[in-house]
């Protein structure tokens, strides 16, 4: 849209252009000062894209560089005024020019001078300069220009007092990540500047740095994340200091998100530093840390439902999701430390371990209650609710559902990363702790777990693995097995197992699929073994596996071969519980299974760890095929 300029505005534009094109720097400086005044005080001119573009084109880039260079030298006369003026004009043009202008060389080539000037401007000028840099590096061209700079020490030095520096670096690195060809080069730049940041934040609470680090590690691709950072120990030190210093809500969020990201990216190194053994301390750091996370979850989870559509929900749910992720990793670390049953490997005293066990169980009980309420709010609803509580139908992978007004408008339960983190931590604790009371309580989630499983895929939030881990614990109870079968659990899981096993080439079965297949067998096998008989619908598994053509397959990778043997064990359990009449009707399939077992048996060495299991399978199928 064009705007008619006043005669005075046109006169000012002409005068500015003449002054800026002069050979004398004094006249150019006067022209630049007039330009700033006109841009600040002429609303009509600011709205004229043509006028703004003409003024921008008349501004010599080399003159801007000289002003920035001179302004960065405190010994020069009028240095401060030159720097203030240059930064102010650039900042104004960045706001007025069309989108994309800041990605062009006239802006991006100024980045080195702007970075060098950070230490020399007045407070307001530095703030304006940093906001300008943030705009420029939001483009890929600007990001690469910053990344190519060898020295960013002027920025890392002021980062503790100017948090926007951390936003500049994060935006630059993430945008450069998309276009850079040499990812090790970018990883090295990130590593070096991260070390400088750590040095700058020593002696501070490092809250802004930890928040920045948590975001960066969560958003960056693994290729550009430093692989062996020397700064990791110092960062864990920042987290330790915050945890032990009565942190406020911002600090809790920062150290929780940062710790979760570090444990995800550097699982071995970070867990070793964060959960290291301190048996002689009455309350070692890992005890205090995990306990604070548990308290945070227990106190916050009951309030989450009412916050679903409030602005603070994303930050709260992210913090609690990180807390669950840390708990999950702590449980794994704890289990590994207990495997050799030696007191020497305990990460804390038995008394503190018992207290934490109680705290984790109480937290998981609260989690069960929250997940039940959240799932009902999303899908199940409640009978007899007043119609006003219904917000209308929503389309989901399970069909059209009546939603409730207190459910999230952004993410339904099966799309909420917090729910995935909660289910994952709960599932692991259910499996590892063998707490009968908690397991009985959690059997009420079997329907939710099956719905989550059925709606998952690799392209969206994938609940399949944690759902199977939880179900493995729940099927140890008759009630859990009953609820699973009620919700079509056998058919859903057995179809998935067959889909994994019956792929054209065994070598194409991925690690995740193999692990999921083993988890499915661990869930279905107790159901088959504990049942008094075999349901007719279970026999579809027998038919599907009997059609398995193993003759055209070469040697399967060891994990896949283990899955194949486990699937045959499951088939044996189903057939053993089947009645004579059922086995007779499926005589052809039983014979086919016996043939498959023979071929698989030839691929297993006599001293292989699968030999005994395979021999049992062959014995059972041989006996069954001979009796039908």
C-alpha positions as CSV (number, residue, x, y, z in Angstrom):
1,X,0.0,0.0,0.0
2,X,1.5,3.4,-1.0
3,X,1.3,6.6,1.0
4,X,1.4,10.2,-0.4
5,X,4.4,11.9,1.2
6,X,4.3,15.5,2.3
7,X,6.4,18.0,0.4
8,X,8.5,18.4,3.5
9,X,9.2,14.6,3.7
10,X,10.3,14.6,0.1
11,X,12.6,17.5,0.8
12,X,14.1,15.7,3.8
13,X,14.7,12.6,1.7
14,X,16.5,14.5,-1.0
15,X,18.6,16.4,1.6
16,X,19.5,13.1,3.4
17,X,20.5,11.4,0.2
18,X,22.8,14.3,-0.8
19,X,24.4,14.4,2.7
20,X,24.9,10.6,2.8
21,X,26.5,10.5,-0.7
22,X,29.0,13.3,0.2
23,X,32.7,12.4,0.4
24,X,33.1,14.1,3.7
25,X,32.3,11.9,6.8
26,X,31.2,14.9,8.8
27,X,28.4,15.6,6.2
28,X,27.5,11.9,6.2
29,X,27.3,12.0,10.0
30,X,25.0,15.0,9.8
31,X,22.9,13.2,7.1
32,X,22.7,10.1,9.3
33,X,21.6,12.2,12.3
34,X,18.9,13.8,10.1
35,X,17.9,10.4,8.9
36,X,17.4,9.2,12.4
37,X,15.3,12.2,13.3
38,X,13.1,11.9,10.2
39,X,12.5,8.2,10.7
40,X,11.6,8.8,14.4
41,X,9.3,11.8,13.8
42,X,7.6,11.2,10.4
43,X,4.9,8.6,10.6
44,X,3.8,9.0,7.0
45,X,7.3,8.4,5.8
46,X,7.7,5.3,8.0
47,X,4.6,3.9,6.3
48,X,5.9,4.5,2.8
49,X,7.8,1.3,1.7
50,X,9.2,3.2,-1.3
51,X,10.6,6.0,0.8
52,X,12.1,3.7,3.4
53,X,13.7,1.6,0.6
54,X,15.2,4.8,-1.0
55,X,16.7,6.0,2.2
56,X,18.1,2.5,3.0
57,X,19.7,2.3,-0.5
58,X,21.3,5.8,0.0
59,X,23.0,4.7,3.2
60,X,26.6,3.6,2.4
61,X,27.5,0.3,4.1
62,X,31.2,1.2,4.5
63,X,30.2,4.3,6.3
64,X,28.2,2.2,8.8
65,X,31.2,0.0,9.3
66,X,33.4,3.0,10.0
67,X,31.0,4.3,12.6
68,X,30.7,0.9,14.3
69,X,34.5,0.5,14.3
70,X,35.1,4.0,15.6
71,X,32.3,3.7,18.1
72,X,34.0,0.5,19.5
73,X,37.2,2.5,20.3
74,X,36.6,4.5,23.5
75,X,39.7,6.6,22.9
76,X,38.2,8.2,19.8
77,X,36.3,11.4,20.2
78,X,32.5,11.2,19.9
79,X,32.9,7.3,19.8
80,X,29.8,6.8,22.0
81,X,27.6,9.1,19.8
82,X,28.7,7.4,16.6
83,X,28.0,3.9,18.0
84,X,24.6,5.0,19.4
85,X,23.6,6.6,16.0
86,X,24.7,3.7,13.8
87,X,23.0,1.0,16.0
88,X,19.8,3.1,16.3
89,X,19.5,3.6,12.5
90,X,20.2,-0.1,11.7
91,X,17.6,-1.1,14.4
92,X,15.0,1.2,12.9
93,X,15.5,0.0,9.3
94,X,15.4,-3.7,10.5
95,X,11.9,-2.9,11.8
96,X,10.7,-0.9,8.7
97,X,12.1,-2.8,5.8
98,X,10.1,-5.7,4.2
99,X,10.5,-9.2,5.6
100,X,13.7,-10.8,4.3
101,X,15.7,-7.6,4.1
102,X,17.7,-8.5,7.2
103,X,19.0,-11.7,5.5
104,X,20.8,-9.7,2.8
105,X,24.5,-8.7,2.9
106,X,23.9,-5.1,3.9
107,X,22.7,-6.4,7.3
108,X,24.6,-9.7,7.6
109,X,28.0,-8.2,6.7
110,X,27.6,-5.8,9.7
111,X,27.4,-8.7,12.2
112,X,31.2,-8.8,13.0
113,X,31.2,-5.0,13.7
114,X,28.0,-5.3,15.8
115,X,29.4,-8.1,17.8
116,X,32.6,-6.2,18.4
117,X,30.7,-3.2,19.6
118,X,28.8,-5.0,22.4
119,X,31.2,-4.1,25.1
120,X,31.4,-0.4,24.3
121,X,27.8,0.9,24.0
122,X,25.6,2.5,26.6
123,X,23.0,0.4,28.3
124,X,20.2,1.2,25.9
125,X,22.4,1.0,22.8
126,X,23.7,-2.5,23.8
127,X,20.1,-3.7,24.4
128,X,19.1,-2.3,21.0
129,X,22.2,-3.8,19.3
130,X,21.4,-7.3,20.8
131,X,17.8,-7.1,19.7
132,X,19.1,-6.2,16.2
133,X,21.4,-9.2,16.2
134,X,18.6,-11.5,17.2
135,X,16.5,-10.3,14.2
136,X,19.4,-10.8,11.8
137,X,20.4,-14.3,12.9
138,X,16.8,-15.4,12.7
139,X,17.6,-15.8,9.0
140,X,19.8,-18.6,7.8
141,X,22.2,-16.2,6.1
142,X,22.5,-14.2,9.3
143,X,23.0,-17.3,11.4
144,X,25.8,-18.6,9.2
145,X,27.5,-15.1,9.3
146,X,27.6,-15.3,13.1
147,X,28.7,-18.9,13.2
148,X,31.7,-18.1,11.0
149,X,33.0,-15.6,13.5
150,X,36.0,-16.9,15.3
151,X,35.6,-14.7,18.4
152,X,32.3,-14.2,20.1
153,X,33.8,-13.5,23.5
154,X,32.3,-10.0,23.7
155,X,28.9,-11.6,23.6
156,X,29.6,-14.5,25.9
157,X,31.1,-12.1,28.4
158,X,27.9,-10.1,28.7
159,X,25.5,-13.1,28.6
160,X,25.0,-13.2,32.4
161,X,23.6,-9.6,32.3
162,X,21.9,-9.8,28.9
163,X,19.9,-13.0,28.5
164,X,19.0,-12.1,24.9
165,X,22.6,-13.2,24.0
166,X,21.6,-16.7,24.7
167,X,18.6,-16.4,22.4
168,X,20.9,-15.0,19.7
169,X,23.3,-17.9,20.0
170,X,20.5,-20.5,20.1
171,X,18.7,-19.0,17.1
172,X,21.9,-18.8,15.2
173,X,23.0,-22.4,15.9
174,X,19.6,-23.9,15.2
175,X,19.2,-21.9,11.9
176,X,22.7,-22.7,10.8
177,X,22.1,-26.4,11.6
178,X,19.6,-26.5,8.7
179,X,22.0,-25.3,6.0
180,X,25.5,-26.1,7.2
181,X,27.3,-28.9,5.2
182,X,30.1,-29.4,7.7
183,X,28.2,-30.5,10.9
184,X,31.5,-31.2,12.9
185,X,32.5,-27.6,12.2
186,X,29.2,-26.3,13.7
187,X,29.5,-28.7,16.6
188,X,33.0,-27.4,17.3
189,X,31.8,-23.8,17.2
190,X,29.0,-24.6,19.6
191,X,31.4,-26.5,21.9
192,X,33.9,-23.6,22.1
193,X,31.4,-20.9,22.7
194,X,29.6,-23.1,25.3
195,X,32.9,-23.3,27.2
196,X,33.1,-19.5,27.1
197,X,29.5,-19.2,28.4
198,X,30.2,-21.6,31.2
199,X,33.2,-19.5,32.2
200,X,31.1,-16.3,32.1
201,X,28.4,-17.8,34.3
202,X,30.7,-19.0,37.1
203,X,29.8,-17.2,40.3
204,X,26.2,-16.6,39.2
205,X,23.1,-18.7,39.7
206,X,23.2,-19.6,36.0
207,X,19.4,-19.9,35.8
208,X,19.2,-18.3,32.3
209,X,22.1,-20.4,31.0
210,X,20.5,-23.6,32.2
211,X,17.2,-22.7,30.6
212,X,19.0,-21.9,27.4
213,X,20.9,-25.2,27.5
214,X,17.8,-27.3,28.1
215,X,16.1,-25.7,25.1
216,X,19.2,-26.0,22.8
217,X,19.8,-29.6,23.5
218,X,16.2,-30.5,23.1
219,X,15.9,-28.7,19.7
220,X,19.3,-29.3,18.1
221,X,20.0,-32.4,16.0
222,X,22.5,-34.9,17.4
223,X,25.0,-34.2,14.6
224,X,25.7,-30.7,15.9
225,X,25.7,-31.4,19.6
226,X,29.3,-31.6,21.0
227,X,30.1,-35.3,21.6
228,X,32.6,-35.0,24.4
229,X,32.1,-31.6,26.1
230,X,34.7,-30.5,28.7
231,X,32.1,-28.2,30.2
232,X,29.7,-30.9,31.3
233,X,31.1,-31.2,34.8
234,X,30.8,-27.5,35.4
235,X,27.2,-27.5,34.1
236,X,26.3,-30.3,36.5
237,X,27.9,-28.1,39.2
238,X,25.5,-25.3,38.3
239,X,22.6,-27.7,38.7
240,X,23.9,-28.9,42.0
241,X,24.3,-25.4,43.3
242,X,20.7,-24.5,42.3
243,X,19.2,-27.6,43.8
244,X,20.8,-27.0,47.2
245,X,20.0,-23.3,47.3
246,X,16.2,-23.2,48.0
247,X,15.4,-22.5,44.3
248,X,12.4,-20.4,43.2
249,X,10.0,-21.6,40.4
250,X,12.2,-20.2,37.6
251,X,15.3,-21.9,39.0
252,X,13.4,-25.2,39.4
253,X,12.2,-25.1,35.8
254,X,15.7,-24.3,34.6
255,X,17.6,-27.0,36.4
256,X,14.9,-29.6,35.7
257,X,14.8,-29.0,32.0
258,X,18.6,-28.8,31.7
259,X,19.1,-32.0,33.7
260,X,16.6,-33.9,31.6
261,X,18.3,-32.7,28.3
262,X,21.8,-33.5,29.6
263,X,20.7,-37.0,30.7
264,X,19.1,-37.6,27.3
265,X,22.0,-36.4,25.2
266,X,24.9,-37.7,27.5
267,X,23.2,-40.6,29.4
268,X,26.3,-42.3,30.7
269,X,28.4,-39.2,31.5
270,X,25.6,-37.1,32.9
271,X,24.1,-39.9,35.0
272,X,27.5,-40.7,36.4
273,X,28.0,-37.1,37.5
274,X,24.4,-36.5,38.7
275,X,23.7,-39.8,40.4
276,X,27.2,-40.7,41.6
277,X,27.6,-42.7,44.8
278,X,27.7,-40.6,48.0
279,X,26.9,-43.2,50.7
280,X,28.7,-41.3,53.4
281,X,26.6,-38.2,53.1
282,X,23.4,-38.2,55.2
283,X,21.5,-36.7,52.3
284,X,23.5,-37.0,49.1
285,X,22.8,-34.8,46.1
286,X,21.0,-37.4,44.0
287,X,18.6,-38.2,47.0
288,X,17.9,-34.5,47.5
289,X,17.5,-33.9,43.7
290,X,15.2,-36.8,43.0
291,X,13.1,-36.1,46.1
292,X,12.6,-32.4,45.0
293,X,11.4,-33.7,41.6
294,X,9.0,-36.1,43.3
295,X,7.6,-33.4,45.5
296,X,7.2,-31.1,42.5
297,X,5.2,-33.8,40.6
298,X,3.0,-34.7,43.5
299,X,2.1,-31.1,44.3
300,X,1.7,-30.0,40.7
301,X,0.0,-32.9,38.9
302,X,-3.4,-32.6,40.8
303,X,-3.7,-29.0,39.5
304,X,-2.8,-29.7,35.9
305,X,-6.3,-30.4,34.6
306,X,-7.5,-26.9,35.5
307,X,-4.5,-25.4,33.8
308,X,-4.8,-27.2,30.4
309,X,-6.0,-24.1,28.5
310,X,-4.1,-21.5,30.5
311,X,-1.0,-19.8,29.1
312,X,1.3,-21.3,31.8
313,X,0.4,-24.9,30.9
314,X,3.2,-25.4,28.3
315,X,5.9,-24.4,30.6
316,X,4.5,-26.3,33.6
317,X,3.9,-29.4,31.6
318,X,7.4,-29.2,30.1
319,X,9.0,-28.9,33.5
320,X,7.0,-31.9,34.9
321,X,7.7,-34.0,31.7
322,X,11.4,-33.3,32.3
323,X,11.0,-34.3,35.9
324,X,9.4,-37.6,34.9
325,X,12.2,-38.2,32.3
326,X,14.8,-37.7,35.0
327,X,13.0,-40.1,37.4
328,X,12.9,-42.6,34.6
329,X,16.6,-42.4,34.0
330,X,17.3,-42.4,37.7
331,X,15.3,-45.7,38.0
332,X,17.4,-47.2,35.2
333,X,20.6,-46.0,36.9
334,X,19.5,-47.4,40.2
335,X,18.5,-50.8,38.8
336,X,22.0,-51.1,37.1
337,X,23.7,-50.2,40.4
338,X,21.8,-52.9,42.2
339,X,22.3,-55.7,39.7
340,X,25.4,-57.1,41.4
341,X,23.8,-57.1,44.8
342,X,26.9,-55.5,46.4
343,X,26.7,-52.7,48.9
344,X,29.8,-51.2,47.3
345,X,27.7,-50.2,44.2
346,X,24.9,-48.5,46.1
347,X,24.5,-44.9,45.1
348,X,23.2,-44.0,48.6
349,X,22.5,-45.6,51.9
350,X,19.8,-48.3,52.2
351,X,17.8,-46.0,54.4
352,X,17.7,-43.3,51.8
353,X,16.9,-45.8,49.1
354,X,13.9,-47.0,51.1
355,X,12.7,-43.4,51.5
356,X,13.0,-42.7,47.8
357,X,11.2,-45.9,47.0
358,X,8.3,-44.8,49.1
359,X,8.4,-41.3,47.5
360,X,8.4,-42.7,44.0
361,X,5.5,-45.1,44.7
362,X,3.5,-42.3,46.2
363,X,4.3,-40.1,43.2
364,X,3.3,-42.9,40.7
365,X,0.0,-43.3,42.6
366,X,-0.7,-39.6,42.0
367,X,0.3,-40.2,38.4
368,X,-2.2,-43.0,38.0
369,X,-5.0,-40.8,39.3
370,X,-4.0,-37.9,37.0
371,X,-3.7,-40.1,33.9
372,X,-7.2,-41.6,34.6
373,X,-8.7,-38.1,35.0
374,X,-6.9,-36.7,32.0
375,X,-8.0,-39.6,29.7
376,X,-11.5,-39.3,30.9
377,X,-11.5,-35.6,30.2
378,X,-10.2,-36.2,26.7
379,X,-12.2,-39.3,25.6
380,X,-14.3,-41.1,28.0
381,X,-16.1,-38.2,29.5
382,X,-18.6,-38.9,32.3
383,X,-22.2,-40.1,32.2
384,X,-24.8,-37.6,33.3
385,X,-22.8,-34.5,32.6
386,X,-24.7,-31.3,31.9
387,X,-24.7,-30.6,28.1
388,X,-22.8,-27.3,28.7
389,X,-19.8,-29.4,29.8
390,X,-19.5,-30.7,26.2
391,X,-17.6,-28.7,23.7
392,X,-18.7,-30.6,20.7
393,X,-17.4,-33.5,18.7
394,X,-13.7,-33.8,17.8
395,X,-12.2,-36.1,15.2
396,X,-9.6,-38.5,16.5
397,X,-7.9,-41.6,15.3
398,X,-10.5,-43.5,17.3
399,X,-13.4,-41.8,15.5
400,X,-15.7,-38.9,16.5
401,X,-15.7,-38.2,20.2
402,X,-17.5,-35.8,22.5
403,X,-14.9,-33.6,24.0
404,X,-15.1,-31.8,27.3
405,X,-14.5,-28.1,27.9
406,X,-11.8,-28.7,30.4
407,X,-9.6,-30.7,28.0
408,X,-6.7,-29.0,26.2
409,X,-7.6,-27.0,23.1
410,X,-4.0,-27.5,21.8
411,X,-3.0,-31.1,22.6
412,X,-5.3,-33.9,23.4
413,X,-4.0,-36.5,25.9
414,X,-2.6,-38.8,23.3
415,X,-0.8,-35.8,21.7
416,X,0.7,-34.3,24.9
417,X,4.4,-35.0,25.5
418,X,3.8,-34.7,29.2
419,X,1.4,-37.7,29.1
420,X,4.1,-39.7,27.3
421,X,6.7,-38.9,29.9
422,X,4.3,-39.7,32.7
423,X,3.3,-43.1,31.2
424,X,7.0,-44.0,30.5
425,X,8.1,-43.3,34.1
426,X,5.0,-45.1,35.5
427,X,5.5,-48.1,33.3
428,X,9.2,-48.5,34.3
429,X,8.4,-48.3,38.0
430,X,5.5,-50.8,37.7
431,X,7.9,-53.3,36.1
432,X,10.9,-52.7,38.3
433,X,9.5,-52.3,41.8
434,X,7.0,-55.2,41.9
435,X,4.7,-53.1,44.2
436,X,1.5,-55.2,44.2
437,X,-0.7,-52.4,45.6
438,X,0.4,-49.9,42.9
439,X,0.1,-52.5,40.2
440,X,-3.5,-53.2,41.3
441,X,-4.2,-49.5,41.3
442,X,-2.7,-49.1,37.8
443,X,-4.8,-52.0,36.3
444,X,-7.5,-49.4,35.9
445,X,-5.4,-47.8,33.2
446,X,-5.4,-50.9,31.0
447,X,-8.0,-49.5,28.7
448,X,-6.1,-46.2,28.3
449,X,-2.9,-48.1,27.5
450,X,-4.5,-50.1,24.8
451,X,-6.1,-47.0,23.3
452,X,-2.7,-45.3,23.3
453,X,-1.1,-48.3,21.8
454,X,-3.6,-48.6,19.0
455,X,-3.3,-44.9,18.1
456,X,0.5,-44.7,18.1
457,X,2.9,-44.7,15.2
458,X,6.5,-43.8,14.5
459,X,5.3,-40.6,12.9
460,X,3.6,-39.2,16.1
461,X,4.0,-39.6,19.8
462,X,4.7,-43.3,20.2
463,X,3.3,-44.8,23.3
464,X,3.7,-48.4,22.2
465,X,6.9,-49.3,24.1
466,X,5.9,-47.7,27.5
467,X,2.4,-49.2,27.2
468,X,3.9,-52.7,26.7
469,X,6.3,-52.2,29.7
470,X,3.3,-51.2,31.9
471,X,1.1,-54.0,30.6
472,X,3.9,-56.5,31.3
473,X,3.5,-55.6,35.0
474,X,-0.3,-55.4,35.0
475,X,-0.9,-58.9,33.4
476,X,0.7,-60.4,36.5
477,X,-2.8,-60.0,38.0
478,X,-6.0,-61.7,36.8
479,X,-7.8,-58.3,36.8
480,X,-5.2,-56.8,34.6
481,X,-5.4,-59.8,32.2
482,X,-9.2,-59.6,32.2
483,X,-9.3,-55.8,31.4
484,X,-6.7,-56.2,28.7
485,X,-8.7,-58.9,26.9
486,X,-11.9,-56.8,27.4
487,X,-10.3,-54.1,25.4
488,X,-9.3,-56.3,22.5
489,X,-5.7,-56.4,23.7
490,X,-4.9,-59.8,22.4
491,X,-6.0,-59.0,18.9
492,X,-4.3,-55.6,18.8
493,X,-1.0,-56.9,20.1
494,X,-0.9,-60.2,18.2
495,X,-1.6,-58.4,14.9
496,X,1.3,-56.1,15.6
497,X,3.5,-59.0,16.4
498,X,2.6,-60.8,13.2
499,X,3.2,-57.6,11.3
500,X,6.7,-57.4,12.6
501,X,7.5,-61.1,12.1
502,X,6.0,-61.6,8.7
503,X,8.1,-58.9,7.0
504,X,9.6,-60.0,3.7
505,X,13.2,-60.0,4.9
506,X,14.2,-60.6,8.5
507,X,17.2,-58.3,8.1
508,X,14.8,-55.4,7.5
509,X,13.3,-55.7,11.0
510,X,14.6,-52.8,12.9
511,X,15.9,-52.7,16.5
512,X,12.8,-50.8,17.7
513,X,10.5,-53.3,16.1
514,X,12.4,-56.3,17.4
515,X,12.3,-54.8,21.0
516,X,8.6,-54.2,20.6
517,X,8.0,-57.7,19.4
518,X,9.8,-59.1,22.5
519,X,7.7,-56.9,24.7
520,X,4.5,-58.1,23.1
521,X,5.5,-61.7,23.8
522,X,6.2,-60.8,27.4
523,X,2.6,-59.4,27.7
524,X,0.8,-62.2,25.8
525,X,2.7,-65.2,27.2
526,X,1.4,-64.9,30.8
527,X,-2.1,-64.5,29.5
528,X,-1.8,-67.7,27.4
529,X,-0.1,-69.6,30.3
530,X,-2.5,-68.4,33.0
531,X,-5.7,-69.0,31.0
532,X,-7.8,-72.1,31.6
533,X,-8.3,-72.4,27.9
534,X,-7.6,-70.9,24.5
535,X,-10.2,-68.5,23.0
536,X,-11.0,-69.2,19.4
537,X,-9.8,-65.7,18.4
538,X,-6.4,-66.4,19.7
539,X,-5.9,-69.1,17.1
540,X,-5.5,-66.4,14.4
541,X,-2.0,-66.0,15.7
542,X,-1.4,-69.7,15.0
543,X,-2.7,-69.3,11.5
544,X,-0.6,-66.2,10.8
545,X,2.7,-67.6,12.1
546,X,2.1,-71.0,10.3
547,X,2.1,-69.0,7.0
548,X,5.6,-67.8,7.8
549,X,8.0,-68.8,5.0
550,X,11.3,-69.2,6.7
551,X,12.8,-71.3,3.9
552,X,13.6,-68.2,1.8
553,X,15.2,-66.4,4.7
554,X,18.9,-66.4,5.4
555,X,20.4,-66.3,8.9
556,X,18.5,-63.8,10.9
557,X,20.3,-61.2,13.1
558,X,20.6,-62.6,16.7
559,X,18.0,-60.3,18.2
560,X,15.5,-61.2,15.4
561,X,16.2,-64.9,15.9
562,X,15.5,-64.5,19.6
563,X,12.2,-62.8,18.7
564,X,11.3,-65.6,16.3
565,X,11.9,-68.2,19.0
566,X,9.9,-66.2,21.5
567,X,7.0,-66.1,19.1
568,X,7.2,-69.9,18.7
569,X,7.1,-70.2,22.5
570,X,3.9,-68.1,22.5
571,X,2.3,-70.3,19.9
572,X,3.1,-73.4,21.9
573,X,1.5,-71.8,25.0
574,X,-1.7,-71.1,23.0
575,X,-1.8,-74.6,21.5
576,X,-1.1,-76.4,24.8
577,X,-4.2,-74.6,26.4
578,X,-6.4,-75.3,23.4
579,X,-8.9,-78.1,23.5
580,X,-8.4,-81.3,21.5
581,X,-11.1,-80.3,19.0
582,X,-9.5,-76.9,18.4
583,X,-6.1,-78.5,17.8
584,X,-7.6,-81.0,15.4
585,X,-9.2,-78.2,13.4
586,X,-5.8,-76.5,13.2
587,X,-3.8,-79.7,12.5
588,X,-2.4,-78.3,9.3
589,X,-1.1,-75.1,11.0
590,X,0.4,-77.2,13.9
591,X,2.3,-79.3,11.3
592,X,3.5,-76.1,9.6
593,X,4.7,-74.7,12.9
594,X,6.6,-77.9,13.6
595,X,8.3,-77.5,10.2
596,X,9.2,-73.9,10.9
597,X,10.6,-74.9,14.3
598,X,12.8,-77.5,12.6
599,X,14.2,-75.0,10.2
600,X,14.8,-72.4,12.9
601,X,16.5,-75.0,15.0
602,X,19.1,-75.7,12.3
603,X,20.1,-72.0,12.6
604,X,20.9,-72.1,16.3
605,X,24.3,-73.5,17.4
606,X,24.3,-76.4,19.9
607,X,25.9,-74.2,22.5
608,X,23.8,-71.1,21.7
609,X,21.8,-69.4,24.4
610,X,18.5,-70.1,22.5
611,X,19.2,-73.8,22.1
612,X,17.3,-74.9,25.2
613,X,14.3,-72.8,24.4
614,X,14.3,-74.0,20.8
615,X,14.5,-77.6,21.9
616,X,11.5,-77.2,24.1
617,X,9.5,-75.6,21.3
618,X,10.4,-78.5,18.9
619,X,9.5,-81.1,21.6
620,X,6.1,-79.5,22.2
621,X,5.2,-79.0,18.6
622,X,6.4,-82.5,17.7
623,X,4.1,-84.0,20.4
624,X,1.2,-81.8,19.3
625,X,1.5,-82.6,15.6
626,X,1.7,-86.3,16.4
627,X,-1.5,-86.2,18.5
628,X,-3.7,-84.5,15.9
